[in-house]
């Protein structure tokens, strides 16, 4: 087993650019693929089915290049102007004319959206009927992972029987190892093989800077920035981390068409995993090689935890997984030893494990701010050996067992919670 190679391959697969919230973007991607499978002049119907978690996360979030939110406009844009070759940047080149065509398609009543009765966290099915026949596209397990394609009855791809790519536990040996062994392996990876991590840092910093220039979305990052300029908040590591991470989420959740570097299928996870490290670089003299390794540590720990709690869940992945990765990376940057890096993870999970996910929306900036602040706090405490002891709540003797406890909380304890959250959100939509 070449652990270093596995880590680099995992990073290349899980850390990719995305424009817009990845749930509605994945729906647009599936619609774009269905459109590309058949040549037609006129659409009869577009029927979209999504898993409850996709529905929850796509319900209220802004869609790039539009002034609208939600899965309906994302579906229509995918049909009208999406390019599936761009994957999670499928809506990158959408024009105003295409937005108007997408709105007209919705007004025609030809687009139907429903919730699939499935336990899958990520599931999107598009059935397109046209004057030249039908097509079908299914995404499953990962936001850009097509498992089924069909054109006029001819099956072009079928990976639904377990012969395709899967997120099943145990497939990637990385997630069976100790965190400290993974960190040591990242320390040994040749810099040239890992310096691409800096691309995501640069990309996400640009998004944060946009959110500091003027109020976007809820304006959480902008508000922190104004308070710093007035001297109400100190311009320290914790507040800078909170400000940058929130500002980037303000931009992304409001639907601004700027690419972000995602992590494990989530743009907000990518922002949370990276920007506290960007804040650290602003405050301390750290060379690019060390920053690249820190970003890699953050992404891998985010991916490690999400392997156990699920790519989408009732628990906020930014608060519990990405922020934990950032906290561990900051502890590493501060010279923390193995126990202290593990301790940063334990501190973070003791703090944020109760944060729920109630869908993607402008309010996510508040959760990202909390997560980024807690990441710095967890690292600072850990490197001073202030670590939550074992058998304290869900915190176990080892960090790996603690993450498995989090798995039980997420998969067994909060399935009902997830359904309740969705029911509450759907109920409010009927009143809106």
N, C-alpha and C positions, 0 to 999 in steps of 0.2 A: 504493500500500500504506500503510495507516494502522497502523503498528507498535504504537502505544500501544493502539489498539482491539483488535488481535489479542492482545496480552498480557492485557488485562482479560478478554476472552472466554475465553482459555485458563485463566486463574485461576478463573473462575467454573465452568468445566467440570471442572477437575481437582482443585479444592480444595473438598471437600464433607464433611459430617458422616457418620460411620459408627459403628455400635455393634457391637463384636466384630470379630474378625479378618476381613478382607474376603473371604478365600477361602471359608470355610464360610458366611459371610453371603451371598455370591453364590450358593452352592448352595441355601441357604434361600430366596433370592429367586426362583430359577428354579422351585423346587418350589411356592412360593406362587402364582406366575403360572400354572403348570400346573393347580393346584387351581381357580383362579379362572376358567379357560377352560371349565369344565364343571360342571353341577349334578348332584350324585350323593348317594346315601345310604350307599354302602358301597364301600370300596376293595378292588380285587382285587390289584393290584401297583403298586409305585413303583420304576421302574428308572432309576437315575442313572448317567450316564457323565461322567467328568471327565478333563481333560488331566493328564498326569503332574505338572505344576507345581502345579495346583490340589490334587491329591491330596497332594503333598508338604507344602504349606503348611497344609492343613487337618487333617492326621493327628493332631496332638498338642496342639492349642490349645484353651483353655477356651472354652465357648459361653455367651454371656450368659444370665442367669436360670436356669442349671442348675448342677449339680455335675459335669457330664460334659464330655468333650472329643471333638472329631472331627466328621467329615462325616456320619456316620449320624444322630446326634441332631439336627444342623443340618437335614438333609433332612426328618426327621420333623416337626420344629418348623415348618418352612416349610409343610408340608402341613396340619398341624393348626391353626396359628394365625398364620401369616405374612401380612403385608399388603404386596403388591408395590408399592403406591403410595408406600410409605415408602422404597423403593429400598434403600440400604445401611443403613438403620435398620429393616429389615424385621422384626426381632425385638424391637423396642422395647417393645411392650405385652404380651409373652408372660406368661401367668399360671402359677401353680403347677399349676392344674388342667390347663392345656394341656401343661405339661411331662410330667405323669403320662400324659396321653393319647398323647403322642409316644413315651414309653417303652413303652406298651402296643402301639403300632403296630410298634415295633421288635421287641418280643417275639413278635409274630404272625408274623414272618418274611416280611412282605409288602414290605419295603424291601430292594432290592438295589443295591449300589454297585460300579462297576467303573471301570477306567482305559481311556480312549479311546486308540487307537493314532493319535496325531496329533502334528504338529509345532507346533500352536498352543499358545501359553503359557497362554492363558485360553480354556477351552472347557468348557461345562457343558450337558449334555443330559438332560432329564427326560421320561420316558415314563410317563404315568399311565393306568392301566386301572381302570375302575370298573363298577358295575352299570348305569350310564347311558351308557357309551361310553368313549372315550379322548381324551387330549389330549397335546400335546407342546410343550415350550418349550426353546429353545436360546439360551444367552448365549455371546458370542464377542468377543474382542479387548479389551473392557473389562468390568469386574466387573458393571456394570448395563446392558450393551448387548445387548438382545434382537435376534437376527437372524432368528429363526423361531418362529412360533406356529401351532399347529394344534388344531382342536377337532372331534372326530368326523369326521376326514377332510377338513374344510374348512380350507384354508390361509388364515390371517388375516394373516400377515406373512411375507415371505420376502426377506431382505436378504443371502442367502448367496452370491449370484452377483457380488458386487462392487459392487452398486448401493446399498449402505447405508454407514453410517459405518464408517470404517476407521482403523487406526493405521499404515497403510503409510507408509514413510519418504518424506518429501518433501511430504506433504499439507499440513502446517502449515509455512509459510515460516519460522516462528520458529526451527526447528531447523536451518536452513541458514545462519543469520546468525552473526556474531561475538558472543561473550559480552559484550564491552565495549559493543557497539552496543545490545544488549538492556538492559544496566544503565543506559545513558544514557537510553534511552526510558522506563524505569521511573522515573527521576528527574524526568521531564517530565509524567508522568500526573497530572492534577488529583487532589488529595488525596481529594476526595469520591468519586472513582471507584475508589479503592483502599483506603479506610479499612476496608472489610469484612474485610481481612486481620487486623484486630485481634480479630475475633470468634473466629477459630481460636486465637489466642494465649490469650485468656481461657479458652476451652473446654479447651485442652490443659493449661493451668496448673492448672485445677481437678482434672483427672485426676492430675497429678503430686502435688498436695497430698494427695489421698486416699492415695497410695502412701507418703507420709511420715508419715501419722497412725498407721498400723499396718502390719505386715508383710503384703504381698500377694504371691502368686506366689513367686518366689525371694527376694524382699525385698532386691534389690540396692540400689535407691535408699534404702530404709529403713536398710540397713546403712551406707551412706555417711553418711547423716544422723546416725546414732548416733556414728560415728567423728568427725564434725565437732564434735558437742556435747562429746565427751570431749577434744577438742583433738588427736586423733591425725592428722586431716586438716585442712588449712587451709580456711577458708571463702572461697576465692578464685573467680575466674571459671571456671577450668577444672573445679574440683571441683563447683561449683554447677551448671554445665552438665551434667556427668556425672550428678550426683545427681538433678536434675529429670527428665532424659530417661529414666534407668533406672527411676525411681519410676513414671513414667507407663506404661512398658512392663510393669512388674510388675502394675499394675492391669489393663491391657488383656489381657495374655496369660493372666491367671488367670480371665478370663471375667466380670469385674465389668461390670454393665450401665450404663456411662456413655458418652456420645457423645464421640468424638474427632474433630478435624478432620483428615481424611486428605489425602494428597498423591499424585496420580498413581495412584489406586486402592489405596493402602496406608495404613492407619492408623498403623503404625509409622514409615513414611516421614514422615507428617505430624507425628508427635511429634518425630522427629529433625530435621526441617527447621525447626521452630518453637522448641523449648524451649531450645536454646543461645542463641537471641536473647532469649528471656524471661530467661534468666540474666544476659545482658549488661545488660538493662534494670534488673535488681535491683541491679547493681553500679555503674551509671553513670547520670547524669542525661541521659536522651534523651527528646525529645518524641514523642508518638504518631505524628505524621506520618512521622518518620524511621524509627521502628520498623515502621510499616506497609509502608514501601518496602523495608526490609530483609527482612521476611517474604516479600514478593512476589519479591524477588531469589532468596531461598532456594528457594521453590516452583518458580520458573521454571527454575532451574539443575537442580534435582532432575528436573523433567519433561524437560529437554533431554537429560540424561545417560541417563535411562531410555528415551527414544526410541531410543537407540542400543544399549543393553544388553538392552532388553526389560522389560516391566512385571513379569514374573517371570523369574528366571534362576538359574543356578548361583552367581552372584555376589550377595552380600547388598546389596540396594538401599539399605538404611539406611546401611550402612558406606560404600558407594561413591558413591551418588547424593545421598541426602538430607543426609548429613553434609557432603558437598562443597558443597552449596547453602548450608548453615549457615555453613561456613567462609568462603565467598566473601562472604556477607552480613555477617559479623562484620568481615572485612577492610574492607568498605565503610563500616560503622559507625565504624571506627577511622580513617577518612579515607584509606584506601588508594587509590592511583591505579590506572589501568587495568592496568598491568603487575603491580602488587602483588595486585590481585584475581584476575587470571589466575594469579599465583603461588600464591595460596592453594589454588586448584583443583589445580594441578600438585603441590603438596606433599601434598595430601590423597590424590590418586590414586596417587602414589608410595608412600604409606603403607598405604592400606587396600584396594588393588585385589585382593589375594589372599584377602579375607574371603569364605568360601563361605556360601551359604544352604542350611541343612539343615532347612528348614521352620519354621513359626511354632510357638512354644512358650514356656514361662516363661523358658528360658535366653536368649531373644532380648534380655532386659534387659541382659545382659553385653555383647552386641554393640552395642547402642544406647549404652551407657556409653562403650565404646571409641570409637565414632564421634563422639560429642559431645565427648569429650576431645580427640580428634585434630583436630576442626574448629577448636577454639580454638587448639590448638598450631599448626596450619597457617596460621591467620590471623596470629597473633603473629609467627611467623617471616617470613611474606611481607611484612608492613608494615615489617619491618626489613631487607628485601631479602635474606633468606636463602631462596632459591628453588631447588628442584631444577633443575639445568641441562638443556638439551635433549640428546637422545640418551643419556639416563641411564635404562636400562631401557626402559619403554614411554613415557616422557616425551618428547614431540616438541618442535619449535620453537614451535608454537602450541598453545594450549590446545584448540582445536577438533580439531587433528590428534591430540592426545593422547586425546581422547574417542573419536575414530574407531579408534585403536589399542585402546582399551578395548572397543569394539564387536567387533573381531576376536577379542580374548581371550575375550569372553563368548559370542559366537555360533559361532565356529569352534573355539576352543581348549577350551571347557568343556562342550560338548554331551555328551560321553562322561562327564565328571565328574558332570553332573546325573543321568544314568542310574545311575551308581554310587552316588551319594548316596541316591537313591530305593531302590535295591536293598538297601542297608545298612539303611535305615530300615524297610523292609518285613520284612527278616529279623529285626530286633529285635522287631517287633510280634508275630511268630509265637512268640517266646519269652516275651513279656510275660504 
